[in-house]
Amino acid sequence: MANVVLNFNAFLEKTKLKDDGSNYTDWVRNLRIILIAAKKDYVLQAPLGDAPVLPAEQDVMNAWQARFDDYSLVQCGMLYSLEPGLQKRFERHGAYEMFEELKMVFQAHARVERYEVSDKFFSCKMEENSSVSEHILTMSGLHNRLTQLGVNLPDDAVIDRILQSLPPSYKSFVMNFNMQGMEKTIPEVFAMLKSAEVEVRKEHQVLMVNKTTKFKKGRVKRTSRRTARRLPRPASKLPGRSQRMDPSPRLSAFIAREAVTGSGTALST
């Protein structure tokens, strides 16, 4: 069998492990992929060990030498994939020892990221009248990130979470989906949601038109009532009720009487 050439240049220049370990999970995944392809992933599972004691059989020496070459190659590739700060720290470590210490240092960071992504995934809610396509991209991205971080959720649990994240306008869709007991993959559910979005938007437009029409009718009625209140009311003429007399004649008679009385008093005096 021909030996597979281990070429770190394919991805390690773009995936260097940062000094703060913020991309540790991605770095480990990529490292494992290329080592598995080259059949050298065993290097990360156990230390190299000591060399055979002489005199040892030639086959034993050859086997150990082949392992030594693999460990050295992986060690150099790993060092090449580290940023300068980490390179200086691990330049004297073997491949297995370097991998174990990096895991001890940065696995806690991966645990924090896993918690944060999980919290976003299980609390994500789609806003009413927003784009279902954008929501699907968000949920899909969070689910994929959880998978990359080692959280493998069953498809049924992921679909339930997607349905739970929908707004009330999709209540009928969720009810029909559950009542019919549909067995769908995650991509199929996404496609169904995109089709349902068209109907939901139509219902929303009809509802808005109805609300606008009712609002206009109510406004016309209120305006009519206000206009009616502002109009002058005609004077009421109740039967059997005498009209109010003009006070001018009465006042003139009173003044004349007082003048006569006053004159009589003065004459008698």
KAMOFEN-V699857 format. One line per field, one symbol per residue. ss: DSSP state (~ for helix, > for strand, _ for the rest). A space follows every 50 residues. Layout:
ss->???
//
This chain:
ss->_______~~~______>______~~~~~~~~~~~~~~___~~~~______ _______~~~~~~~~~~~~~~~~~~~~~~~_>_~~~~~~~____~~~~~~ ~~~~~~~~~~~~~~~~~~~~~~~________~~~~~~~~~~~~~~~~~__ ____~~~~~~~~~~___~~~~~~~~~~~~______~~~~~~~~~~~~~~~ ~~~~~~~~~~~~~~~~~~~~~~~~~~~~~~_________________~~~ ~~~~~~~~~~~~~~~~~~_
//
